[in-house]
Amino acid sequence: MTINANLLAILACPSCKGKLVWNAEKTELVCRGEQLAYPVNEGIPALLADAARSLNSEEMKKVDSL
């Protein structure tokens, strides 16, 4: 699954309003600033604070390569 580039361009982190990065391996949108990952279920991003998970330093290193 992929996220449409036009959709990705307008999506923002609900916490800091920063740009989100698509992580296809884990099917989630990542905010580098807040170090949060938001799940994408059946093509629908769950951009809710309660749905986000915190990323550890190892995961952030992987995200930096996206």
mmCIF file of the N, C-alpha and C atoms, coordinates in Angstrom:
data_MODEL
# 
_entry.id   MODEL 
# 
loop_
_atom_site.group_PDB 
_atom_site.id 
_atom_site.type_symbol 
_atom_site.label_atom_id 
_atom_site.label_alt_id 
_atom_site.label_comp_id 
_atom_site.label_asym_id 
_atom_site.label_entity_id 
_atom_site.label_seq_id 
_atom_site.pdbx_PDB_ins_code 
_atom_site.Cartn_x 
_atom_site.Cartn_y 
_atom_site.Cartn_z 
_atom_site.occupancy 
_atom_site.B_iso_or_equiv 
_atom_site.pdbx_formal_charge 
_atom_site.auth_seq_id 
_atom_site.auth_comp_id 
_atom_site.auth_asym_id 
_atom_site.auth_atom_id 
_atom_site.pdbx_PDB_model_num 
ATOM 1   N N  . MET A 1 1  ? 0.840  -1.173 0.000  1.00 0.00 ? 1  MET A N  1 
ATOM 2   C CA . MET A 1 1  ? 0.000  0.000  0.000  1.00 0.00 ? 1  MET A CA 1 
ATOM 3   C C  . MET A 1 1  ? 0.888  1.241  0.000  1.00 0.00 ? 1  MET A C  1 
ATOM 4   N N  . THR A 1 2  ? 0.420  2.270  -0.650 1.00 0.00 ? 2  THR A N  1 
ATOM 5   C CA . THR A 1 2  ? 1.122  3.548  -0.645 1.00 0.00 ? 2  THR A CA 1 
ATOM 6   C C  . THR A 1 2  ? 0.132  4.658  -0.333 1.00 0.00 ? 2  THR A C  1 
ATOM 7   N N  . ILE A 1 3  ? 0.678  5.801  0.021  1.00 0.00 ? 3  ILE A N  1 
ATOM 8   C CA . ILE A 1 3  ? -0.137 6.988  0.248  1.00 0.00 ? 3  ILE A CA 1 
ATOM 9   C C  . ILE A 1 3  ? 0.031  7.891  -0.969 1.00 0.00 ? 3  ILE A C  1 
ATOM 10  N N  . ASN A 1 4  ? -1.061 8.388  -1.487 1.00 0.00 ? 4  ASN A N  1 
ATOM 11  C CA . ASN A 1 4  ? -1.038 9.299  -2.619 1.00 0.00 ? 4  ASN A CA 1 
ATOM 12  C C  . ASN A 1 4  ? -0.180 10.518 -2.278 1.00 0.00 ? 4  ASN A C  1 
ATOM 13  N N  . ALA A 1 5  ? 0.704  10.905 -3.193 1.00 0.00 ? 5  ALA A N  1 
ATOM 14  C CA . ALA A 1 5  ? 1.622  12.027 -2.960 1.00 0.00 ? 5  ALA A CA 1 
ATOM 15  C C  . ALA A 1 5  ? 0.874  13.330 -2.699 1.00 0.00 ? 5  ALA A C  1 
ATOM 16  N N  . ASN A 1 6  ? -0.253 13.536 -3.366 1.00 0.00 ? 6  ASN A N  1 
ATOM 17  C CA . ASN A 1 6  ? -1.038 14.759 -3.148 1.00 0.00 ? 6  ASN A CA 1 
ATOM 18  C C  . ASN A 1 6  ? -1.633 14.785 -1.744 1.00 0.00 ? 6  ASN A C  1 
ATOM 19  N N  . LEU A 1 7  ? -2.086 13.632 -1.289 1.00 0.00 ? 7  LEU A N  1 
ATOM 20  C CA . LEU A 1 7  ? -2.629 13.535 0.067  1.00 0.00 ? 7  LEU A CA 1 
ATOM 21  C C  . LEU A 1 7  ? -1.528 13.767 1.095  1.00 0.00 ? 7  LEU A C  1 
ATOM 22  N N  . LEU A 1 8  ? -0.386 13.139 0.881  1.00 0.00 ? 8  LEU A N  1 
ATOM 23  C CA . LEU A 1 8  ? 0.736  13.286 1.809  1.00 0.00 ? 8  LEU A CA 1 
ATOM 24  C C  . LEU A 1 8  ? 1.184  14.743 1.913  1.00 0.00 ? 8  LEU A C  1 
ATOM 25  N N  . ALA A 1 9  ? 1.088  15.474 0.815  1.00 0.00 ? 9  ALA A N  1 
ATOM 26  C CA . ALA A 1 9  ? 1.502  16.880 0.801  1.00 0.00 ? 9  ALA A CA 1 
ATOM 27  C C  . ALA A 1 9  ? 0.623  17.762 1.687  1.00 0.00 ? 9  ALA A C  1 
ATOM 28  N N  . ILE A 1 10 ? -0.637 17.374 1.892  1.00 0.00 ? 10 ILE A N  1 
ATOM 29  C CA . ILE A 1 10 ? -1.519 18.218 2.692  1.00 0.00 ? 10 ILE A CA 1 
ATOM 30  C C  . ILE A 1 10 ? -1.723 17.722 4.122  1.00 0.00 ? 10 ILE A C  1 
ATOM 31  N N  . LEU A 1 11 ? -1.335 16.465 4.390  1.00 0.00 ? 11 LEU A N  1 
ATOM 32  C CA . LEU A 1 11 ? -1.473 15.940 5.752  1.00 0.00 ? 11 LEU A CA 1 
ATOM 33  C C  . LEU A 1 11 ? -0.418 16.553 6.666  1.00 0.00 ? 11 LEU A C  1 
ATOM 34  N N  . ALA A 1 12 ? -0.795 16.754 7.920  1.00 0.00 ? 12 ALA A N  1 
ATOM 35  C CA . ALA A 1 12 ? 0.132  17.309 8.907  1.00 0.00 ? 12 ALA A CA 1 
ATOM 36  C C  . ALA A 1 12 ? -0.071 16.610 10.238 1.00 0.00 ? 12 ALA A C  1 
ATOM 37  N N  . CYS A 1 13 ? 0.968  16.634 11.044 1.00 0.00 ? 13 CYS A N  1 
ATOM 38  C CA . CYS A 1 13 ? 0.896  16.073 12.390 1.00 0.00 ? 13 CYS A CA 1 
ATOM 39  C C  . CYS A 1 13 ? -0.139 16.867 13.195 1.00 0.00 ? 13 CYS A C  1 
ATOM 40  N N  . PRO A 1 14 ? -1.090 16.191 13.820 1.00 0.00 ? 14 PRO A N  1 
ATOM 41  C CA . PRO A 1 14 ? -2.088 16.912 14.603 1.00 0.00 ? 14 PRO A CA 1 
ATOM 42  C C  . PRO A 1 14 ? -1.503 17.576 15.847 1.00 0.00 ? 14 PRO A C  1 
ATOM 43  N N  . SER A 1 15 ? -0.354 17.140 16.284 1.00 0.00 ? 15 SER A N  1 
ATOM 44  C CA . SER A 1 15 ? 0.269  17.698 17.477 1.00 0.00 ? 15 SER A CA 1 
ATOM 45  C C  . SER A 1 15 ? 1.052  18.975 17.180 1.00 0.00 ? 15 SER A C  1 
ATOM 46  N N  . CYS A 1 16 ? 1.982  18.898 16.218 1.00 0.00 ? 16 CYS A N  1 
ATOM 47  C CA . CYS A 1 16 ? 2.862  20.047 15.955 1.00 0.00 ? 16 CYS A CA 1 
ATOM 48  C C  . CYS A 1 16 ? 2.605  20.710 14.605 1.00 0.00 ? 16 CYS A C  1 
ATOM 49  N N  . LYS A 1 17 ? 1.720  20.129 13.810 1.00 0.00 ? 17 LYS A N  1 
ATOM 50  C CA . LYS A 1 17 ? 1.386  20.615 12.461 1.00 0.00 ? 17 LYS A CA 1 
ATOM 51  C C  . LYS A 1 17 ? 2.534  20.468 11.476 1.00 0.00 ? 17 LYS A C  1 
ATOM 52  N N  . GLY A 1 18 ? 3.512  19.628 11.812 1.00 0.00 ? 18 GLY A N  1 
ATOM 53  C CA . GLY A 1 18 ? 4.660  19.394 10.955 1.00 0.00 ? 18 GLY A CA 1 
ATOM 54  C C  . GLY A 1 18 ? 4.362  18.395 9.854  1.00 0.00 ? 18 GLY A C  1 
ATOM 55  N N  . LYS A 1 19 ? 5.283  18.285 8.922  1.00 0.00 ? 19 LYS A N  1 
ATOM 56  C CA . LYS A 1 19 ? 5.165  17.381 7.793  1.00 0.00 ? 19 LYS A CA 1 
ATOM 57  C C  . LYS A 1 19 ? 5.253  15.928 8.267  1.00 0.00 ? 19 LYS A C  1 
ATOM 58  N N  . LEU A 1 20 ? 4.492  15.066 7.611  1.00 0.00 ? 20 LEU A N  1 
ATOM 59  C CA . LEU A 1 20 ? 4.517  13.641 7.914  1.00 0.00 ? 20 LEU A CA 1 
ATOM 60  C C  . LEU A 1 20 ? 5.262  12.898 6.810  1.00 0.00 ? 20 LEU A C  1 
ATOM 61  N N  . VAL A 1 21 ? 5.908  11.800 7.192  1.00 0.00 ? 21 VAL A N  1 
ATOM 62  C CA . VAL A 1 21 ? 6.667  10.965 6.273  1.00 0.00 ? 21 VAL A CA 1 
ATOM 63  C C  . VAL A 1 21 ? 6.002  9.595  6.233  1.00 0.00 ? 21 VAL A C  1 
ATOM 64  N N  . TRP A 1 22 ? 5.871  9.036  5.023  1.00 0.00 ? 22 TRP A N  1 
ATOM 65  C CA . TRP A 1 22 ? 5.256  7.726  4.862  1.00 0.00 ? 22 TRP A CA 1 
ATOM 66  C C  . TRP A 1 22 ? 6.267  6.630  5.130  1.00 0.00 ? 22 TRP A C  1 
ATOM 67  N N  . ASN A 1 23 ? 5.928  5.712  6.033  1.00 0.00 ? 23 ASN A N  1 
ATOM 68  C CA . ASN A 1 23 ? 6.742  4.525  6.303  1.00 0.00 ? 23 ASN A CA 1 
ATOM 69  C C  . ASN A 1 23 ? 5.950  3.325  5.794  1.00 0.00 ? 23 ASN A C  1 
ATOM 70  N N  . ALA A 1 24 ? 6.253  2.908  4.557  1.00 0.00 ? 24 ALA A N  1 
ATOM 71  C CA . ALA A 1 24 ? 5.511  1.814  3.925  1.00 0.00 ? 24 ALA A CA 1 
ATOM 72  C C  . ALA A 1 24 ? 5.721  0.488  4.638  1.00 0.00 ? 24 ALA A C  1 
ATOM 73  N N  . GLU A 1 25 ? 6.916  0.291  5.196  1.00 0.00 ? 25 GLU A N  1 
ATOM 74  C CA . GLU A 1 25 ? 7.219  -0.966 5.878  1.00 0.00 ? 25 GLU A CA 1 
ATOM 75  C C  . GLU A 1 25 ? 6.272  -1.214 7.040  1.00 0.00 ? 25 GLU A C  1 
ATOM 76  N N  . LYS A 1 26 ? 5.942  -0.179 7.784  1.00 0.00 ? 26 LYS A N  1 
ATOM 77  C CA . LYS A 1 26 ? 5.080  -0.327 8.960  1.00 0.00 ? 26 LYS A CA 1 
ATOM 78  C C  . LYS A 1 26 ? 3.668  0.193  8.719  1.00 0.00 ? 26 LYS A C  1 
ATOM 79  N N  . THR A 1 27 ? 3.395  0.686  7.527  1.00 0.00 ? 27 THR A N  1 
ATOM 80  C CA . THR A 1 27 ? 2.092  1.250  7.167  1.00 0.00 ? 27 THR A CA 1 
ATOM 81  C C  . THR A 1 27 ? 1.654  2.317  8.167  1.00 0.00 ? 27 THR A C  1 
ATOM 82  N N  . GLU A 1 28 ? 2.501  3.327  8.299  1.00 0.00 ? 28 GLU A N  1 
ATOM 83  C CA . GLU A 1 28 ? 2.186  4.423  9.208  1.00 0.00 ? 28 GLU A CA 1 
ATOM 84  C C  . GLU A 1 28 ? 2.807  5.726  8.718  1.00 0.00 ? 28 GLU A C  1 
ATOM 85  N N  . LEU A 1 29 ? 2.245  6.817  9.207  1.00 0.00 ? 29 LEU A N  1 
ATOM 86  C CA . LEU A 1 29 ? 2.767  8.146  8.926  1.00 0.00 ? 29 LEU A CA 1 
ATOM 87  C C  . LEU A 1 29 ? 3.576  8.599  10.132 1.00 0.00 ? 29 LEU A C  1 
ATOM 88  N N  . VAL A 1 30 ? 4.759  9.139  9.884  1.00 0.00 ? 30 VAL A N  1 
ATOM 89  C CA . VAL A 1 30 ? 5.675  9.481  10.965 1.00 0.00 ? 30 VAL A CA 1 
ATOM 90  C C  . VAL A 1 30 ? 5.911  10.982 11.008 1.00 0.00 ? 30 VAL A C  1 
ATOM 91  N N  . CYS A 1 31 ? 5.860  11.534 12.213 1.00 0.00 ? 31 CYS A N  1 
ATOM 92  C CA . CYS A 1 31 ? 6.240  12.921 12.463 1.00 0.00 ? 31 CYS A CA 1 
ATOM 93  C C  . CYS A 1 31 ? 7.632  12.892 13.085 1.00 0.00 ? 31 CYS A C  1 
ATOM 94  N N  . ARG A 1 32 ? 8.608  13.415 12.347 1.00 0.00 ? 32 ARG A N  1 
ATOM 95  C CA . ARG A 1 32 ? 9.979  13.422 12.864 1.00 0.00 ? 32 ARG A CA 1 
ATOM 96  C C  . ARG A 1 32 ? 10.117 14.363 14.067 1.00 0.00 ? 32 ARG A C  1 
ATOM 97  N N  . GLY A 1 33 ? 9.439  15.488 14.027 1.00 0.00 ? 33 GLY A N  1 
ATOM 98  C CA . GLY A 1 33 ? 9.545  16.477 15.106 1.00 0.00 ? 33 GLY A CA 1 
ATOM 99  C C  . GLY A 1 33 ? 9.059  15.961 16.450 1.00 0.00 ? 33 GLY A C  1 
ATOM 100 N N  . GLU A 1 34 ? 7.918  15.317 16.434 1.00 0.00 ? 34 GLU A N  1 
ATOM 101 C CA . GLU A 1 34 ? 7.325  14.802 17.675 1.00 0.00 ? 34 GLU A CA 1 
ATOM 102 C C  . GLU A 1 34 ? 7.744  13.360 17.969 1.00 0.00 ? 34 GLU A C  1 
ATOM 103 N N  . GLN A 1 35 ? 8.381  12.720 17.009 1.00 0.00 ? 35 GLN A N  1 
ATOM 104 C CA . GLN A 1 35 ? 8.782  11.313 17.109 1.00 0.00 ? 35 GLN A CA 1 
ATOM 105 C C  . GLN A 1 35 ? 7.576  10.419 17.405 1.00 0.00 ? 35 GLN A C  1 
ATOM 106 N N  . LEU A 1 36 ? 6.528  10.646 16.593 1.00 0.00 ? 36 LEU A N  1 
ATOM 107 C CA . LEU A 1 36 ? 5.295  9.877  16.727 1.00 0.00 ? 36 LEU A CA 1 
ATOM 108 C C  . LEU A 1 36 ? 4.978  9.189  15.407 1.00 0.00 ? 36 LEU A C  1 
ATOM 109 N N  . ALA A 1 37 ? 4.325  8.042  15.490 1.00 0.00 ? 37 ALA A N  1 
ATOM 110 C CA . ALA A 1 37 ? 3.875  7.314  14.308 1.00 0.00 ? 37 ALA A CA 1 
ATOM 111 C C  . ALA A 1 37 ? 2.359  7.136  14.402 1.00 0.00 ? 37 ALA A C  1 
ATOM 112 N N  . TYR A 1 38 ? 1.685  7.478  13.306 1.00 0.00 ? 38 TYR A N  1 
ATOM 113 C CA . TYR A 1 38 ? 0.231  7.357  13.219 1.00 0.00 ? 38 TYR A CA 1 
ATOM 114 C C  . TYR A 1 38 ? -0.108 6.207  12.280 1.00 0.00 ? 38 TYR A C  1 
ATOM 115 N N  . PRO A 1 39 ? -0.954 5.286  12.700 1.00 0.00 ? 39 PRO A N  1 
ATOM 116 C CA . PRO A 1 39 ? -1.281 4.141  11.846 1.00 0.00 ? 39 PRO A CA 1 
ATOM 117 C C  . PRO A 1 39 ? -2.159 4.539  10.666 1.00 0.00 ? 39 PRO A C  1 
ATOM 118 N N  . VAL A 1 40 ? -2.076 3.751  9.609  1.00 0.00 ? 40 VAL A N  1 
ATOM 119 C CA . VAL A 1 40 ? -2.950 3.902  8.442  1.00 0.00 ? 40 VAL A CA 1 
ATOM 120 C C  . VAL A 1 40 ? -3.670 2.568  8.299  1.00 0.00 ? 40 VAL A C  1 
ATOM 121 N N  . ASN A 1 41 ? -4.974 2.592  8.520  1.00 0.00 ? 41 ASN A N  1 
ATOM 122 C CA . ASN A 1 41 ? -5.791 1.375  8.487  1.00 0.00 ? 41 ASN A CA 1 
ATOM 123 C C  . ASN A 1 41 ? -6.682 1.387  7.259  1.00 0.00 ? 41 ASN A C  1 
ATOM 124 N N  . GLU A 1 42 ? -6.503 0.396  6.393  1.00 0.00 ? 42 GLU A N  1 
ATOM 125 C CA . GLU A 1 42 ? -7.282 0.276  5.165  1.00 0.00 ? 42 GLU A CA 1 
ATOM 126 C C  . GLU A 1 42 ? -7.234 1.560  4.339  1.00 0.00 ? 42 GLU A C  1 
ATOM 127 N N  . GLY A 1 43 ? -6.062 2.185  4.306  1.00 0.00 ? 43 GLY A N  1 
ATOM 128 C CA . GLY A 1 43 ? -5.855 3.390  3.515  1.00 0.00 ? 43 GLY A CA 1 
ATOM 129 C C  . GLY A 1 43 ? -6.287 4.678  4.182  1.00 0.00 ? 43 GLY A C  1 
ATOM 130 N N  . ILE A 1 44 ? -6.778 4.594  5.413  1.00 0.00 ? 44 ILE A N  1 
ATOM 131 C CA . ILE A 1 44 ? -7.267 5.782  6.120  1.00 0.00 ? 44 ILE A CA 1 
ATOM 132 C C  . ILE A 1 44 ? -6.320 6.113  7.270  1.00 0.00 ? 44 ILE A C  1 
ATOM 133 N N  . PRO A 1 45 ? -5.679 7.301  7.219  1.00 0.00 ? 45 PRO A N  1 
ATOM 134 C CA . PRO A 1 45 ? -4.772 7.693  8.314  1.00 0.00 ? 45 PRO A CA 1 
ATOM 135 C C  . PRO A 1 45 ? -5.559 7.969  9.595  1.00 0.00 ? 45 PRO A C  1 
ATOM 136 N N  . ALA A 1 46 ? -5.081 7.432  10.702 1.00 0.00 ? 46 ALA A N  1 
ATOM 137 C CA . ALA A 1 46 ? -5.683 7.674  12.012 1.00 0.00 ? 46 ALA A CA 1 
ATOM 138 C C  . ALA A 1 46 ? -4.867 8.765  12.703 1.00 0.00 ? 46 ALA A C  1 
ATOM 139 N N  . LEU A 1 47 ? -5.159 10.008 12.347 1.00 0.00 ? 47 LEU A N  1 
ATOM 140 C CA . LEU A 1 47 ? -4.389 11.140 12.874 1.00 0.00 ? 47 LEU A CA 1 
ATOM 141 C C  . LEU A 1 47 ? -4.998 11.666 14.165 1.00 0.00 ? 47 LEU A C  1 
ATOM 142 N N  . LEU A 1 48 ? -4.990 10.823 15.159 1.00 0.00 ? 48 LEU A N  1 
ATOM 143 C CA . LEU A 1 48 ? -5.500 11.152 16.487 1.00 0.00 ? 48 LEU A CA 1 
ATOM 144 C C  . LEU A 1 48 ? -4.399 10.924 17.509 1.00 0.00 ? 48 LEU A C  1 
ATOM 145 N N  . ALA A 1 49 ? -4.321 11.795 18.483 1.00 0.00 ? 49 ALA A N  1 
ATOM 146 C CA . ALA A 1 49 ? -3.279 11.677 19.507 1.00 0.00 ? 49 ALA A CA 1 
ATOM 147 C C  . ALA A 1 49 ? -3.331 10.315 20.196 1.00 0.00 ? 49 ALA A C  1 
ATOM 148 N N  . ASP A 1 50 ? -4.529 9.802  20.422 1.00 0.00 ? 50 ASP A N  1 
ATOM 149 C CA . ASP A 1 50 ? -4.679 8.512  21.096 1.00 0.00 ? 50 ASP A CA 1 
ATOM 150 C C  . ASP A 1 50 ? -4.207 7.342  20.238 1.00 0.00 ? 50 ASP A C  1 
ATOM 151 N N  . ALA A 1 51 ? -4.195 7.514  18.925 1.00 0.00 ? 51 ALA A N  1 
ATOM 152 C CA . ALA A 1 51 ? -3.791 6.449  18.018 1.00 0.00 ? 51 ALA A CA 1 
ATOM 153 C C  . ALA A 1 51 ? -2.281 6.411  17.790 1.00 0.00 ? 51 ALA A C  1 
ATOM 154 N N  . ALA A 1 52 ? -1.601 7.503  18.100 1.00 0.00 ? 52 ALA A N  1 
ATOM 155 C CA . ALA A 1 52 ? -0.158 7.604  17.838 1.00 0.00 ? 52 ALA A CA 1 
ATOM 156 C C  . ALA A 1 52 ? 0.646  6.769  18.824 1.00 0.00 ? 52 ALA A C  1 
ATOM 157 N N  . ARG A 1 53 ? 1.815  6.349  18.336 1.00 0.00 ? 53 ARG A N  1 
ATOM 158 C CA . ARG A 1 53 ? 2.749  5.656  19.228 1.00 0.00 ? 53 ARG A CA 1 
ATOM 159 C C  . ARG A 1 53 ? 4.082  6.393  19.163 1.00 0.00 ? 53 ARG A C  1 
ATOM 160 N N  . SER A 1 54 ? 4.782  6.406  20.269 1.00 0.00 ? 54 SER A N  1 
ATOM 161 C CA . SER A 1 54 ? 6.093  7.054  20.333 1.00 0.00 ? 54 SER A CA 1 
ATOM 162 C C  . SER A 1 54 ? 7.140  6.156  19.683 1.00 0.00 ? 54 SER A C  1 
ATOM 163 N N  . LEU A 1 55 ? 8.089  6.784  19.007 1.00 0.00 ? 55 LEU A N  1 
ATOM 164 C CA . LEU A 1 55 ? 9.173  6.044  18.368 1.00 0.00 ? 55 LEU A CA 1 
ATOM 165 C C  . LEU A 1 55 ? 10.432 6.133  19.216 1.00 0.00 ? 55 LEU A C  1 
ATOM 166 N N  . ASN A 1 56 ? 11.155 5.018  19.311 1.00 0.00 ? 56 ASN A N  1 
ATOM 167 C CA . ASN A 1 56 ? 12.414 5.030  20.048 1.00 0.00 ? 56 ASN A CA 1 
ATOM 168 C C  . ASN A 1 56 ? 13.535 5.473  19.111 1.00 0.00 ? 56 ASN A C  1 
ATOM 169 N N  . SER A 1 57 ? 14.729 5.603  19.625 1.00 0.00 ? 57 SER A N  1 
ATOM 170 C CA . SER A 1 57 ? 15.846 6.121  18.840 1.00 0.00 ? 57 SER A CA 1 
ATOM 171 C C  . SER A 1 57 ? 16.204 5.218  17.652 1.00 0.00 ? 57 SER A C  1 
ATOM 172 N N  . GLU A 1 58 ? 16.078 3.913  17.822 1.00 0.00 ? 58 GLU A N  1 
ATOM 173 C CA . GLU A 1 58 ? 16.366 2.986  16.718 1.00 0.00 ? 58 GLU A CA 1 
ATOM 174 C C  . GLU A 1 58 ? 15.373 3.175  15.572 1.00 0.00 ? 58 GLU A C  1 
ATOM 175 N N  . GLU A 1 59 ? 14.106 3.312  15.930 1.00 0.00 ? 59 GLU A N  1 
ATOM 176 C CA . GLU A 1 59 ? 13.077 3.529  14.917 1.00 0.00 ? 59 GLU A CA 1 
ATOM 177 C C  . GLU A 1 59 ? 13.289 4.867  14.213 1.00 0.00 ? 59 GLU A C  1 
ATOM 178 N N  . MET A 1 60 ? 13.690 5.882  14.953 1.00 0.00 ? 60 MET A N  1 
ATOM 179 C CA . MET A 1 60 ? 13.922 7.195  14.346 1.00 0.00 ? 60 MET A CA 1 
ATOM 180 C C  . MET A 1 60 ? 15.083 7.149  13.358 1.00 0.00 ? 60 MET A C  1 
ATOM 181 N N  . LYS A 1 61 ? 16.093 6.349  13.642 1.00 0.00 ? 61 LYS A N  1 
ATOM 182 C CA . LYS A 1 61 ? 17.213 6.198  12.687 1.00 0.00 ? 61 LYS A CA 1 
ATOM 183 C C  . LYS A 1 61 ? 16.712 5.627  11.374 1.00 0.00 ? 61 LYS A C  1 
ATOM 184 N N  . LYS A 1 62 ? 15.791 4.672  11.438 1.00 0.00 ? 62 LYS A N  1 
ATOM 185 C CA . LYS A 1 62 ? 15.216 4.080  10.224 1.00 0.00 ? 62 LYS A CA 1 
ATOM 186 C C  . LYS A 1 62 ? 14.373 5.100  9.471  1.00 0.00 ? 62 LYS A C  1 
ATOM 187 N N  . VAL A 1 63 ? 13.647 5.917  10.213 1.00 0.00 ? 63 VAL A N  1 
ATOM 188 C CA . VAL A 1 63 ? 12.793 6.936  9.599  1.00 0.00 ? 63 VAL A CA 1 
ATOM 189 C C  . VAL A 1 63 ? 13.654 7.985  8.893  1.00 0.00 ? 63 VAL A C  1 
ATOM 190 N N  . ASP A 1 64 ? 14.783 8.324  9.458  1.00 0.00 ? 64 ASP A N  1 
ATOM 191 C CA . ASP A 1 64 ? 15.649 9.316  8.856  1.00 0.00 ? 64 ASP A CA 1 
ATOM 192 C C  . ASP A 1 64 ? 16.141 8.899  7.481  1.00 0.00 ? 64 ASP A C  1 
ATOM 193 N N  . SER A 1 65 ? 16.123 7.596  7.213  1.00 0.00 ? 65 SER A N  1 
ATOM 194 C CA . SER A 1 65 ? 16.566 7.114  5.900  1.00 0.00 ? 65 SER A CA 1 
ATOM 195 C C  . SER A 1 65 ? 15.433 7.106  4.872  1.00 0.00 ? 65 SER A C  1 
ATOM 196 N N  . LEU A 1 66 ? 14.206 7.426  5.293  1.00 0.00 ? 66 LEU A N  1 
ATOM 197 C CA . LEU A 1 66 ? 13.067 7.446  4.355  1.00 0.00 ? 66 LEU A CA 1 
ATOM 198 C C  . LEU A 1 66 ? 13.098 8.686  3.495  1.00 0.00 ? 66 LEU A C  1 
# 
